Amino acid sequence: MSIGVTLAAARNAAGMTVAQLSGRTRIRETVIYAIERDDFSLCGGDFYARGHVRNIAKTLGLDPDVIVHQFDEEHGGVPRPVRAAAVFQAESTIKLRDRRSPNWSTAMAIALAIVAVFGVTRVMSGSGEPLATGADKPTPTPKGSTTARPSTNSKAAKPASDLVTLQVKANKPSWVEVSDSKGKQMFRGTMPAGQTSTWKTHKEMRVTIGNAGGVDLQVNGKHVGVPGKVGQLVRRSFGPEEPGSR
């Protein structure tokens, strides 16, 4: 879910208008409308956009660090500070070496040593071919014996059913998005207070809630409860085995 959708859902869940939010944050209404559409061009740059996003998230009761981190991931991240030591490290380690003529006597001695070692190795190994070892010979199989083969009858145990059932009851207006294991969207919108909805899919159910303290969850027939605080944005996934987030 994008930053703009998250902030708009949290504002609606808090029952606050754009004008009221503008009065509390001292951010112009036109800028807030643009941010809720994921348009940060009116902020005057990423530095000011990051500050507006943090201010709005904090006012709406969301975790400002989580929202700002999402903004950084979507806009190239926070530039890492460059340390002066790293900039000048190359200059401090470069040393000029005096030109020296090559030591031909040392090079000749090394070459002669290599030739001598190669000659001794050839003499000791005879023809120079590697010796055959017992590991290279195939082991004969006695007559009448059979080679054991792995059994193909054993199969991995499978769960009785891979069906996942999720029931969401909205105690307060809450923005909800539900999708299956492949990311296919099953529902996306605001659930009014008092509404209860149920979804079923196979293998995995993914849900994003814009007002975690305003809903009550039931997974696979078992009560899970309230997944978070009022105004908190949470993401959960549920499987067919036991209810619980992963």
FENZI-V294201 format. One line per field, one symbol per residue. ss: DSSP state (H for helix, E for strand, C for the rest). psi: psi as a letter, one per 30 degrees, with the letter a starting at -180 (. if undefined). burial: b if it has 24 or more other ideal C-beta (glycine too) atoms within 12 Angstrom, else e. Layout:
ss = ???
psi = ???
burial = ???
This chain:
ss = CCHHHHHHHHHHHCCCCHHHHHHHHCCCHHHHHHHHCCCCHHHCCHHHHHHHHHHHHHHCCCCHHHHHHHHHHHCCCCCCCCCHHHHHHHHHHCCCCCCCCCCHHHHHHHHHHHHHHHHHHHHHCCCCCCCCCHHHCCCCCCCCCCCCCCCCCCCCCCCCCCEEEEEEEECCCEEEEEEECCCCEEEEEEECCCCEEEEEEECEEEEEECCHHHEEEEECCEEEECCCCCCCCEEEEEECCCCCCC
psi = kleeeeeeeeeeefhkleeeeeeefhkkeeeeeeefghjgfffgleeeeeeeeeeeeeeggljeeeeeeeeeefhflkkkkkkeeeegeeeffkkkkkkkkkjeeeeeeeeeeeeeeeeeeeefgcffkkkklfffkkkkkkkfllkkkkkgfkkkkklekgkkkkkkkjflkkkkkklafggkkfkjakklkfkkkkkklkekkkkkkfiffglkkkkhgkkeakfalkfkklklkkafdkkkl.
burial = bbbbbbbbbbbbbbebebeebbeebebeeebbebbbebebeebeeeeebbbbbbbbbbbbbbebebbbebbeeeeeeeeeeeeeeeeeeeeeeeeeeeeeeeeeeeeeeeeeeeeeeeeeeeeeeeeeeeeeeeeeeeeeeeeeeeeeeeeeeeeeeeeeeeebbbbbbbbbbbbbbbbbeeeeebbeebbeeeeebebebeebbbbbbbbbbbbbbbbbeeebebbbebbbbbbbbbbbeebeee
